[in-house]
Amino acid sequence: MKRILSAALAMAILAGAGVAEAQGRNRVQIDQTGRGHGVAVAQNGDRNGSVTVQGGRGHYSQSVQSGYNNFLRVDQYGTRNRSTTQQRGEANLAVTAQDGLRLQAQTHQYGYNNVAGTAQMGTNHRAITDQAGSNNASAIIQTGNGQDVTVRQTGSGNISVVVQSGYN
């Protein structure tokens, strides 16, 4: 009953706000299992794609894209993971995959032709990727317990690779 009321409220808000019909070339796929999940995906523009897959319990994912030909994918398994992805521009790609307990990942990309990937396994990790410009690439892999990394790139043609493992 609670889900039905939430869905009805969301539809009423969208109808009252005068939201225009979405363009047919943006795609969203969301698969959830377990309990306590929450996903919000917003896309503005053309030919944007988003896939969110969550399993386990207590996940949260927020994805926002605007522009042209952007794609993002968030896969989370385990419990109490969080993910925030935001892309603006053209031909950006963001991939986040987490498996473990209390993992947080944030990806923010602005510009065009940027690529970001985050893969975390273990417990209590936090990864932040922030890229602005064009043709930037970032990859983060963290395993173990308690790893924390922030990557900020501005300009054009930057490359970063971070691999951390161990226990803090």
Secondary structure, DSSP 8 states (H G I E B T S, - for coil): -HHHHHHHHHHHHHHHTT-----TT-EEEEEE-SBS-EEEEEEEEES-EEEEEE-SBS-EEEEEEEEES-EEEEEEEEES-EEEEEEEEES-EEEEEEEEES-EEEEEEEEES-EEEEEEEEES-EEEEEEEEES-EEEEEEEEE--EEEEEEEEES-EEEEEE-SB-
